[in-house]
C-alpha cells in the first residue's frame, strides 16, 4: 500500500469560496431546455411547463448561478424572438446546432425558472450577429425599472419587476472559427468594448465577463487573451476560461485521470496573462476569472439536422468520468482566490449531471455526486494543504500526484471538509492527515464513491447503480487522522475541530 501525508494549517487560507463557483450552464442545445427543464404535459410539469422533478434535482445541487442562453447558440440568437405572446414567436434555424428553435423559452421564462430553482441568471449577449446596441437593449429590458421602451415592454410581457441580472458574458468563444461571426482578438476587443460601455451606461451595477480562449489547444492561446484584455481590462471584471476533458485516441487512462494537472496549468497561464496586462497598464485592479464552461466530455456522435430539440451530446457518464470530474472540481476550489465564477457545462441532458426521459423520470448521473458534495460542503475558507505523495508518469502531462485534494474550513462551525481523489490504478493509499494547528479533531463522515467496474453508469433501469456510500471513519489520535483511500476512488471526509 502506498502512503501519503497531508498537513492542514488553518492559517494557510487561499480564499473564501464565492458561492458562484458552483454555478452551471443551460444552453439552447439538444434537450437541455425542451424536455430538459421544460416539458408541458409531463406528469411533474408546473403551470409554466417546467419539470418539477428536474427542479428538485437542481436544488439538490444548490446551483447559485446559471449561464444562459449559450454557448455557441448565443452568437446567432435574436433575444427579441423569445419575448411576448408564445403564438407570435417565430421558429428559427439554429445555425450553431443545426436544429429548429421554437423560442417557447426566452429570457423572461428562464428568469422565472431560475427563481424556482433558487438560482440566478448569468446572461450572455450576442456579439456574433448581434450589435453593441442589441446588448444594451437586453440589459435595459432585464434590469431597468420602467418608463422606457424596453423596460415597459418587459412590464407588458408580465414582469413588472426587473429581473436584476448582474453578471453578463460579452459573447461566447469568439476566438473559435466554428463560432457564428468569429472575430479576431482585435476586432472582438473593439466590439466588446463598445458593448461593455453601453451595457454599463444602462446599468452601472453589472459585472462583465470577457471572452478568453475557448480552450488551451487553440493556436492563438494565450495571445488572444492578452490582446483582448489590453482592449477591455478597465471595463471587465472577469475573463472566461473553457475546458473539457476526455479519453480520446491519443490520451491514455493515466492522462485522463491526471486531467486536473492540465486544468491547473491552464488556470495559471491565464492568471499570468491577466497579471501581465495589469502590470503593462500600471493598474491596481486585479482581474478575476470565470471558468464558465468545464466538464468531462468526449462523446463523438452523429445526429439529425433541423429537428426541434433533438438529442445532442447526451453523454452517459461512467464511474471513471466521476473520478476525473472530482479531480477537476478540486482544482477549481484550489484557485478560489482568482476563480470567482465557474459553470459546470451543462446542467440537464447535454453533457450534464441530470438526465431525463421525455414523459418519464429524471436521474442523477455519476458526476452529480462529486458536484453535489462540493457544492454543499465546499463553502468556506479554502486552505492550502501541504501534500507529500507518490506520483506517476503520464504521457500528456508528465508527473501526476496520485492524491488530488481540496480542503475547506468553516471557522464559525469548526467544520473541516476534505475532498480526496486517489487516482492510482493499482494500489490503495494510506493518507495521514495532520491537523497540527487545530484543536483535537473528530471525524463526522466518510463518503466513498468507488466501483470495481470503471464503465459502470446510471441509467433509467438502474438509476442508483453508482452512488456514494458510507465508509469507515478515519482513525484519530490527537491531531492526526489516518484513512485508507481505495484505489481509484473519490472520497469526502468531514471533521469537526470543536
N, C-alpha and C positions, 0 to 999 in steps of 0.2 A: 504493500500500500504506500502510495506517495504521501508526503506531508507538506503542509504549508502553514505559514504564520501570518496573522493579520493583527496589526497593532492599531487600536482605535483610540484616538485622542479627541476629547470633546472640544478642545480649542482649535483644532485643525479644520476650521469651517471654510468650505468652498463658497457657499452662498445659501440663503434661504430659497427654497423652491418657489418659483412663480407657479400658481395653480394652472396657468395656461400651458405649462409644459406637458400637460396630459390632454391636450386637445386632439381633435380628429378632423375629418375631411369628408364631405359629401359632394360629389360632382354629378352633373347630369351625364352619367356614363352607365351604360348597360341597365341593370336593375337596381342601382343604388337608390334612386328616387322612386321610380314607378315599380311597384311590388316589393320595394325595399322598405322605405319609411312610409310610403303612401300606397294604399290599395283599397279604394272604395269597394264595399261589398265583402271584404274579408270579415270573418267572424269577429275579429278583435277591433275592427275599424271604429274610430270615433266619429263624431258628427262632421268632421272635416275630411274624413277618409284616411286619417293617419292610423297606422297599426299600433295598437296599444301594447301588443306583445314585444314589438321592437323597442318602443319607448321604455318599457320596463328593463330591457337588457342594456339600453344606453344609460339608463340611470344607475344600473349596477356598476358600469364603468366610470361613473362620475366625471363625464367629459365636460369641462367648463367652457369650451370654445370649439366651434365647428366651422372650418373654412368652406366657402360656398361662393359661386356655383362651379368652380373649376380652378385649376386644371385646364387641360387643352381646350375643353369646351368653351371657356370664357372668351377666348380670343376671336370667336366668331359670333358671340351671343349678343343679341339686342335685348337689353333688360326690359325695355318697354313692351316686348311681346308677352311678358309674364305678369302683367298687371291688368286690372279691370275685369269685366264680366268674363267668365270662362267661355261662354259661347262665342265671344268676339275675339278670342286669342288665336293667332294664326299657328298653323302647323308649319314647321320649317325643316329643311335639310340640315342636320348637324354634320358639318363637314369634318369636324375633328374625329368623330367616332363612327361616321358613315351610318347614321341612323336617323329616325324621324323624331323630332322634338315636338311634343304636343303643347308645351307651355302651360299645362294644367297647374304646375307648381312654379311660382315665381318668388320674388323677394318677400312679398307680404306673407305668403303661406309659409315660407321657410322660417321667417322670424317667429311666426306663431308656433311652428313645430319646435323651435329651439326653446321657447318659453316652457312648453310642455315637457321638454327633456331636461329642464333645469340647466340650460346651457346658453351660450351667447353666440352671435354671428361674427365670423371673421370674413368679411366680404372681399371679393376680388373684382376689380374693374377691367373692362376690355380695353387693352392697349394694342390689340391686333387691328381688327377692323374698326374699333371704336376710337373716339377722339377725346382729348382732354376735357372738352365741354361736356361730352356724354358722361364722363366720370363725375364731374361736378354736379350735373343734374341728378345723378343717382344719389349722391350724398345729400343733396337738398331734399329729394323725395323721402329718404330714410330718416334724416336727422333734424330737419328744420321744423319748428313747431307748427307754423301755419302762416297764412297771409301772403303766400307766393304761389305761382302756378304749380310747381311740382309738389310742394307740401300740401296744398289744398287738394290736389289730385289724390294724394295718399288718403287724405281725410274722406274724400268722396268714395274712395275704394274700401272704406270700412275700418280705417285705422286712424282714429282721431289723435292718438298719442304717437310721437315719433318712435321709431324702432331703436334709436340710440346706438347705432353700430359704431364702435370706436376704433376698430382695427381694420385696416384696408390694405389689400395687396395691389401693388401697381403692376397689374398684368401677371402673366404666368409664363415661365420658361421661354422668354423671348430670344434667348440665345440659340434655341433649337430650330434647325431647318424644317422640322416637322410642324412647327407652330404656324398657325394662320397669320400671315403678315409678319413673319420673322424679321427681326431688325438686327443691325449691327449694334455693338455696345455703344458707340457714339450716338447713333440715331435713337436707340432706346433711351439713353440717358437724357437726351434733349426732350423727347416726347414725355417721358415720365416726370421730368422736372416741371414742365408746364401743367401736367395733370395734378401733380402734388401741390403746386401753388394755388390752383383753382379750388381743389378739394379743401385745403386748409383755410382759404378765404371763406368758404361756405361754413365750415365747422373747424375752428382753431383747436378744438379739443381732441381731434382724432390722432391716431398713431398710424404711420405708414411703413410698409414693407417693400423694399426694392427687390427686383428680380436678381438673384445671384445666378451662378451657373446651375444648369439643370442637373448636372452630375459632374463628378471629378474626372470622368473619362473624356469630357469634351476637349477638343484641340485648343479651344480658347480659354480654358481654365488654367490659372485664376486671373488671366489678363482681363477677361470680361468683367470680373468683379471689381478690379482696380479701376478700370475706365468708368464703369457705371457709378461707382462711389465718388469718383472725382467730380462727376456732374451733380450727384444727389446727396452728398454727405450731410450738408446742412439742413436738408429738407426731410430726411427719412429717419426713422427710429431703429429700423432693423434691415438686415439683408437676409434674403432667403437662402436655404440650402435644401436640396432634394437628393435623396439617395435610396436606392433599392438594392437588396442583396439576395442572391440565389445561387443554386447549383447550375452552372452552365457547362458546356463541353470542356472548357479549358480550366475549370475550377474543381478542385478535389473536395472531399468532405472535410479534410483538415482546414482548407481555406474557408469553406462555408462556416464552419464553427468559429473560426477566427475573424469573422466579418467585423466584429467590434473594433479590432485593431485598425482596419481601414477607415471606419467611421471616425475614430479618434483623430487620425491623421487629416482627414477631410476637414473636420471642425477646426483643428489647429491651423491649417493653412488659411482658412477663411478669416479666422481671428487675426492672423499675422497680416493678411491683406488689408483688412479694415483698419488695423492699427498703423499700418504704413500710410494709408491715406490720412488718418488722423494726424500723424506726425508731419506729413507733407503740407497739410492745411494749417498747421500750427493751432489745431483745435484742442479745446479742453473737453469736448464731448466724447464719451465712449459709446460706440455703436454696438448694439446687441444683435443677436442672431435669432432668426425664426426658421427652425428646421421644419418647414411646413409640408413636406412630403417625406415620409420614411416608412419602410416596411420590408418584409421578405416578399419577393415577387420574382418568379421565374417561369411562369406557365406560358409556353407558346400555344397559340390556338388559332384556328380559323373560325370565322363567324360570318353569318349572313349580313349583307348590306341592306340598308334602307328599310329596316323594320323598326317598330316602336318598342323601346326598352328590351332589346334582345339580350340574351346572356352575354356578358363581356367580362373577361378577366376574373371568372369565378373560380379562383384557386381554392382547392381543398387543402387546408393546412395540416401538416403532419406533426408528430411529436418532435421530430428533428427541427422543423421550422420553428416550433415554440422555443426550443433551446437557443437557436440563433437570435430569435426575437428578444429573448431575455437579455442576452449579451448586449444587444443594441440599445435597449432602453436603459441599461446601466450606464452606457456611455453618455446618453443624454443627461442623466442625473449628475454624472461626474463633471459636466460642463455647465452646471446650473448658474455659474457666475456670469456666463455670456449668453447661453440659450435660455431665453425667457418665454418663447412660444415654440411648441412643437405640435405637429399634426400627424397622427397616425393615418396613413392613406391606405385604404379608406375605411369607412365605418360599417357599411352594410353591403353585402353581396359582392361587390367588386373589390378584390384583394382586401378582404375585410374580416374582422373578428366575429361578426354576426352574419348568419346565412339564413335566408328564408326560402320557403317554398310558396309559390303562388297559391293562395287559398288555403295554405297549410301552416305548419309550425315555423318558428324561428329557433335556431340553435346557436350554441356557443362553439366557435371553432377553437382549436388548441391554443392559438395566440391570444385568445380572450383572457386567459387566466393570468399570464405574467403582466399583461397590461392592467387588469383589474387590481391585482395585488399592489403594484407600484403606484397606481392612481390613488388607492385607498390608504396605503401605509407609507408612501414616499413623499409626504408633505411635511416639511420642517427644514431643519438645517442639514444640508448635505455635508458630510465630513469626508476628509481625505485620508483614507486608511493607508498605513504602510504595509505593503504586501511583499512577502517572501514566498515564492512558489516556483515549482518547476515550469519549464516551457517546452514547447515542441516546435519543430521547424515546419513552416508551411511554404508551399511553392510561391504563393502570391504575395504574402505579407511578411515573410521572414519569421522571427521568433513570435510565438503566440503563448502568453501565460495560460496555464491550464485553469486558473481561477480568475474569473471576472466578477468584480464585487462593486456594489454601491451601498453606502451606509447613510441612514437618515436619523437624526436625533431631534426629539421634541423636548426642549428644556423645561417646559411647563409641566408635562406629564411624566417626564423621565423615561419615555419610551425610546428605545434604540432598535431600529429595524434594519435588517441586513438582507440584501438580495444577492444570491451567490449562484454562479453558473460553474459547474465542473464540466469542462469541455474535453476532458481526457477520455479517449475512446476505449481505453483498456483497463484503467485502474481506478478504484475508489480513492478519495482524497481525504486524509485526516487533517482538519484545519484547527489550529489553536487560535482562539480569539482572545486577545489581550486587551482588556478594558481598564488599563492601568490608571487612567485619570478619572474613573467613575467610582461612585460608591459600589459596594458589592452588588453584582447584577443577578437577576433571576430570570431564567428562561420562561417565556409565556407560550410560545407556539413554534413549531417547525412544520411548515407546509412543503411537501415534496411533490414535484412533477417528474415522474420517471416511468419509462416503459421499456420493455425488452425489445419491442419492435419499433424501429425508428420511423417506419412508414405508417404507424398507427394514426388514425384520424377519427374525427367525429362525423357522423352523417345522420340522416333522418331516421334510419333504422336503429342506430346505436349512438344517440346524441351525447352520451356521457362516457364513451369508451376511454377517452383521455381527459383526465381532470386531476387536480392536486388532491393529495391525501395527507392525513396527519402522520407525522413520522416521530421517531423517538427524540425527546428533548436532549440538548447538549448536556454533557457532564460539566458541572461548575465547581470550581474550587477557588473561593475568594473572587478575584477579578479575572480569573482565567476560565474560559469555557472551551470545551473541546467537542467537536462534532465531526462525524464522518459523512461526507457527501458522496453518494453513489456515483459511479462513472456515468457520464452523460446524463446529468440531472440539473434541474432548476430548483432552487430552494429559497424559501423565505423564512428567516429566523427573526423572531420578535423577543426582545428582552425588556425588562424594566430595571431601572437603576435606582429605584426607591424601595 
